[in-house]
Amino acid sequence: MNRIGVLLVDDEPLIRSGLRAILDSEPDIVVVGEAADGAEVPGQVRRARPDVVLMDVRMPAVDGIRATEHLLSAVDGSLKVLVVTTFENDDHVYDALRAGASGFLLKRAGPEQIVAAVRTVAAGESLLFPAAIRRLAARHAHTASGLDDAGLSGREAEVLRLMATGLSNGEIAQHLFLGVQTVKTHVGNVLAKLGARDRTQAVIRAFESGFIPPPEP
């Protein structure tokens, strides 16, 4: 069985040891390395070749935003970054998501949620908290151009709206009475047309452009 390799990045040793204990207890997950600052991440990634990086947002020297930007600009799309934060309404989280992180995880999350989050992003899905991301995106509304020129088909637009609610490919397939592979094709087309690295960036673009209206105040 191929196990999911995880790199832990946090400046607090106690946080790292707690995460390691939780993740190493799972048969399909193994912690392959640790880093105390974003500056250490590139070297650790080259050495350990993780599948998922659990990245603290706030660190003293190189924070999680800059570390995510540098890391994902230098590696292929198979590496996933999951940012870890104390507050879900933290603008630093939003910046990390815009930089290419696949989702975020609250530090108060329980062991089952942490394990599920790692498995979700490792499988290529995004870990979205739609209400929180929508609130954050509302602060940046209309900073992206509209999607009219993206050339989305009616079905692709429908899939994008469902992606923004946090549904997985399987859940979208059930909702639209389509096959999962068909949904994957639509998602791939949406990402290509929006020039998005992944589902998270596509959803952020949808919110910022006004394609999906901001939440009621």
Steps between C-alpha positions, in 0.01 A plus 500: 500500500634842403486728801439875489821680594447814709742782582417696818589871500439689825722706729352336812657160580197400706268551202728295276527216749123492545439487126766233457337281766160532333618440142756226566230295673319462166594202280487703176684815619862558605674818613813526285647817646462813711597866463484786750483779241404558140864554407568133569219373278671479157786290634268272694279450195799406286621257765174340615281534187169534689158478341346755738653790691320612817606865506455736794396845375681714756871431550776743605741505204327372185125472552270242347382731223845567356604140557193378310559741212865402462435130541212463257669712234794261504330158508244314292132486582520172689620665824216632715519765771250512785537815708439487873359798685345606828225717352289414195449869417874568480592693184834318507307180430335660200836615364638149538201356313551751221865392490394143426424324828233233460314595816537588864467327832428652839746424780210407724393224260469155649712200398233359266467834320877532460534151355202553267645832382833342406328221312270746321774722359726203424220362282495823299191652657490843661425547866266797496295660774265681261350746749840610632658532155199688371528752783871545435445529126237769553778730621671457164188500282550610140879499528490234226353554158160352423465148369302590188814480288598162642266320263346267758216287369174491692590165655851619593354807670263275691789279610698805614210619715478156662877493552461826691265332745776256592357194324738228387497358146292208620246725669476722192446191288210392721350848500511530120430131426829469314787254512798591719734489201275745315515736797879468510508600134282806569717598798813467287344721233405762762854510637651529152266778392552700820875440503466362853750264661229311687140506620573744781641763267206454262253554784685809622491640146125436490445689824733791424359559152143517625406184309372378835341788698655603833321398821229715647642745756 
